[in-house]
Amino acid sequence: MSLFLPIERTKEINTYKIWEKATSFGAQVAVPKINRKTEEMKHLLFETEDQLEISDWGIPEPSKGRVIAAEHFDIVIVPLLVADKGGNRVGYGKGYYDKYLTNKNVVTVGVCYDFQVVDELPKENHDVKLDILITDKSIYRW
């Protein structure tokens, strides 16, 4: 599984509990790390919070760890600012997840607070839709 970690200053939903639960079942969890120069995202195995450093954007990212290739993921939990009831999401505008998820056979899951869900969002051809959206009040599946 790939799991984003929350940006504290933006009060994103706490995903550390997902990591704790998944690893208690023996799952391997990787966390994304962005290379700002190449505009690429890779995922590193997340074993302890000692691995983390806060990026310039306030994102907790692993400073070290084994890279996990995309084909090893069955689930990718993606960050979002807002999502709609049709599975579309708006992230932070750089398109890292849309690029990463293009042509990947994984289940995409968004997690957020219920107030971040709207009826409909504009979408573009490169946008990758969510398969599941989990809020503090609802679960949506497409």
N, C-alpha and C positions, 0 to 999 in steps of 0.2 A: 504494500500500500504506500502511496505517496500522500503526505499530509502537510498542508501549509501550517505555519505557526503564526499566532496572532500578533498584529502590531498593537502594542499596548496603548500608545497615545491616541489611536483611533477607536479604541474600545471594541475591537473585533471580538467575535465570540471565541471563548477559550477552547482551543483544540488540544491542549495538553492532556485533558482527560481522555480523549480518543486514543492518543498515543499510549497512555498508561494502560487502558483497558486492552488495546490490541496487543501490546507486548506481554500482558499477563496471560494471554492465550497463545503466546509463542509466535505471533506474527512479526515479520520484519517490517519496520516503518522507515521510510526515507523522507527526507525534507529537502525542498528545493533550494538551490543556490544559484543566483544570477551572476553571470559574467557580464558586467556593464560594457566592456569593450567589444565583445563579440555579439552581444544581445542574445546570448543563449542561456538556457536553463538546464542544469543537470541536477540530479538527486543523489544525496549522500545518506547512507545508513545512519539513522539517528538512534544512538544507544544511551547517551547521557546528556544532561543539560550542560555539562562542562564543555561539550563540543561547540556550543553556540556562541556567536558574537552578534552584535546588533549592527546591521548594515547602515549606510548613510540614509537610507529610506526608513529606518526604524524597524526593519524586518529581522527577526531572529533567523540566522542562517548558520549552518555548520561550518566551522573553520577547517575541519578535517573529517575524514571518514571515507569509507569505501563507496565508490560510485556504483549506483544500481541502475542498470540499463532499463529503458522504458518497457521493453518486452517482458520484464519480470513483474510488472504491476498488473493487478486485476482491478484495483480501485484507485482513483485519483481524487482526493478531496481538494477542491479548488476554492480560493478566496473570492469574495465578491463584495461590491458596494451595494448592489441592488440586483434582484432577480425578478422574473415575471412568472405568471402562472402557466406559461407555456414552455418553460425550461431554458429561457434565454437569461443571460447574466451580463452585467457590466462589471468589469474589474477595474484595475487602476490605470488602464489606458495604454499600456505598452504592448499588449498582445502576447505576452510570454506563454500563457497557458494555451491560447488558441493555436499558436505555432507548435507548441510541444505536443498537443493532443491530436493534431491533424493526422488522419490515417492510423490512429492507434486504436486497438481493440480493447478498451478498458471501460469500466463503469465510472462515469463522472458524477461526483456528488458535491453539491454546494451545501454549506452550512451557514446559517445566519439567524438573526432575530426576525420574528414575524413582521415587524414594522419595515423591514427591508424588502418586502415582497409587494410588487405592484401588479396590476392587471396585465399590462402589455408594455414591452420595451421595443424600441427600434432595433433592427438586426441588420447585420452586414453579411456578405457571402462567406467571409473567413471565420465568422463566429462559430464556435463549437458549443452545441447545446448540452445542457445538463441531462443526465438520466434520472437523477433523484435530487430533490431539494428537501433538506431537513431544517425546520425552524424550531424555535422553542415551543411552538403551538401546533405545528402541522407537518405532515410528510406528503410531498408531491412526487408522483412517478410518471414517467413518460415512456 
